[in-house]
Amino acid sequence: MPAKRLKSLAGVPIPDTELAIAALDLLEASSPLFLSNHCLRSYVFGSLAIRQAGRTVIDEEIAFCAAMLHDLGLVPNHLGRNRFEVDGADAARRFCLEHKVSEERAERVWEAIALHTSTGIASRMSAEIALVHFGAGLDFLGLGIERLPQDVLEQILDTYPRLNFKTAFRDLLVAHCRANPAAQVLTWTDDIARSNGCTLHGEPIPTATQVMQAAPFTE
């Protein structure tokens, strides 16, 4: 069942250009409904967060495409050998170029997706990039949820329900860690990998301290 397609939600217009529709089509064709709903919520949450911060998104079409495709690296058709953020960014950039998006705009989509988990970095970049970071962070971790009016939050969740998102998304992360343990080293997912028994060359995923200790320098 595809996600609802609306003109707007909680005062946030939903882009309906040819490119935006194609991005949503790709999301729904490759992802389970709980993930599609997450991406749509992320766009709306991110748009509201950007507005509250007094910032303006110049290229809403690109921001929407990045939000829709920011987790492509976790689904089978786009699973690669890198961090899931990078695999997703690569897939989204290919999608943009195939749809005749300029190199510059396609690169902005790549940056928004590749950096969407990069706390302290994405928030200081363009509003399109920050939107995906803020939106995904609110939906995944609840960051900034206290600034949303309760009726707005309920409207968004009623329209795009979570569908056991927390557990289902965790399962996607664990599957990615098991399929590609080397990509988790020194990333925010390395703890997820270790706590779920993922190994690298038969050993647990190393911590940052262990990586430093193993470096071939004495001082």
C-alpha positions, -999 to 999 in steps of 0.1 A, spaced: 0 0 0 16 33 -10 18 63 13 -8 90 11 0 117 -15 -11 151 -3 -7 187 -15 2 199 20 4 188 56 6 208 88 10 240 67 39 225 47 34 223 9 44 189 -6 62 194 -39 44 177 -68 68 184 -97 77 157 -121 110 151 -102 93 151 -68 67 125 -79 95 104 -95 114 105 -62 83 94 -43 77 66 -68 113 53 -63 109 55 -25 76 35 -26 89 10 -51 120 2 -31 109 6 5 84 -8 30 56 15 40 70 22 74 101 36 57 81 56 32 61 72 60 93 80 78 107 98 48 75 118 44 74 127 80 110 137 79 103 162 51 74 178 70 92 178 103 124 192 87 104 219 69 88 230 102 122 230 119 138 251 92 109 276 95 112 278 133 149 285 129 141 314 106 158 299 76 145 295 41 147 266 17 155 279 -17 152 247 -37 122 228 -22 123 202 -50 158 192 -41 151 192 -4 121 169 -10 140 145 -32 168 143 -5 142 136 22 124 110 2 156 91 -7 178 96 24 175 60 35 179 42 1 212 28 13 193 5 37 171 -12 12 182 -43 -9 181 -26 -43 207 0 -32 227 -18 -6 264 -14 -12 297 -16 6 298 18 22 281 35 51 243 34 43 243 72 41 269 71 13 252 43 -6 219 61 -4 235 94 -15 251 77 -45 218 61 -56 200 94 -52 226 113 -72 222 87 -100 185 91 -99 188 129 -102 212 127 -131 190 102 -149 161 127 -145 182 155 -161 189 174 -129 220 196 -131 253 183 -116 252 211 -90 216 202 -78 223 165 -78 254 171 -57 232 190 -32 210 159 -29 241 138 -24 254 161 4 220 162 22 218 124 23 254 116 30 255 141 59 220 136 73 234 118 104 263 142 108 254 161 140 271 195 142 279 196 104 246 193 84 229 219 106 254 245 95 252 239 58 225 250 33 188 249 44 182 220 20 208 199 38 198 210 73 162 202 65 169 165 60 191 164 91 166 181 113 136 161 100 152 127 102 166 135 136 132 145 150 115 114 136 142 90 146 153 104 179 127 130 188 152 158 186 133 191 188 99 174 193 92 197 223 90 227 199 61 212 179 25 219 190 8 187 201 -20 191 175 6 195 147 24 164 159 -8 144 160 -18 155 126 15 144 111 15 110 129 -22 104 120 -15 110 83 18 90 82 17 66 111 49 51 125 39 15 119 63 1 145 90 23 130 115 21 159 118 -17 158 115 -21 120 142 6 114 165 -10 139 162 -43 121 172 -26 88 202 -11 105 212 -44 120 209 -61 87 231 -35 71 257 -39 98 258 -77 94 260 -74 56 288 -48 57 306 -47 91 337 -29 79 316 2 70 305 6 106 340 12 121 342 46 136 306 55 127 276 61 149 263 26 139 294 8 153 277 4 187 246 -11 170 269 -35 152 287 -46 183 256 -49 205 240 -72 179 269 -95 175 283 -83 142 319 -92 137 348 -81 114 373 -108 105 358 -129 133 362 -102 160 337 -77 174 336 -43 157 364 -22 173 357 8 193 374 42 186 398 35 215 408 1 201 414 16 167 437 42 182 455 17 202 461 -5 172 475 24 151 512 18 142 525 49 161 541 49 195 533 85 203 
